């Protein structure tokens, strides 16, 4: 069974529909309440993590289920840089780019990693000066990895495939 494809964007549009699709798929598969919540948690953390890391995103979410085996898919395009690439690949269970399996895939991956832009932090005002400015809202812009740690604890396997600007994340979850 494959759920409908749901469009997700950087304004969090589609997040509610993805949650509802997850609940419907869990009910259709006959999962109990606890397992349904676990699957929903995987969906929410997956969407939140990719949104946090990529920033601006426009992607597609869907679920594939066979019995009580689930694959949560999220595909999105993003402007890739070295930092995003590292954060996304470190979220996978294998810590490897799943798109780099063949010889040509490994060559492409090495080339894309080499060509990825470095993140420029030179435009930032030093934090001690920012704190002295009036009406300055102090916010944490760094990603803390919370979603990644939850996802890795709850899901059986997380796969991340990066090819050019396209990111494909798959979360595998099996229930007995």
HUHUQUI-V186747 format. One record per backbone hydrogen bond with DSSP energy under -0.5 kcal/mol. NH is the residue of the N-H (numbers start at 1). CO is the residue of the C=O. Records with the same first field share a line. If there is no record, write none. Layout:
NH=CO  CO
This chain:
3=63
6=61
8=59
9=13
10=57
12=9
15=12
18=14
19=15
20=16
21=17
22=18
23=19
24=20
25=21
26=22
27=23
28=24
29=25
30=26  27
31=26
36=32
37=33
38=34
39=35
40=36
41=37
42=38
43=39
44=40
45=41
46=42
47=43
48=44
49=45
50=46
51=47
52=48
53=49
54=50
55=51
56=54
58=77
59=8
60=75
61=6
62=73
64=71
65=1
66=69
69=66
70=68  173
71=64
72=171
73=62  71
74=169
75=60
76=167
77=58
78=165
80=78
82=117
85=81
86=82
87=83
88=84
89=85
90=86
91=87  88
92=89
93=158
94=158
98=96  160
100=97
101=99
106=102
107=103
108=104
109=105
110=106
111=107
112=108
113=109
114=110
115=111
116=112
117=80
121=119
124=121
129=126
130=126
131=127
132=128  129
133=129  130
136=133
137=135
138=136
139=137
141=139
149=145
150=146
151=147
152=148
153=149
154=150
155=151
156=172
157=172
159=170
160=96
161=168
163=161  166
166=163
167=76
168=161
169=74
170=159
171=72
172=157  170
173=70
175=68
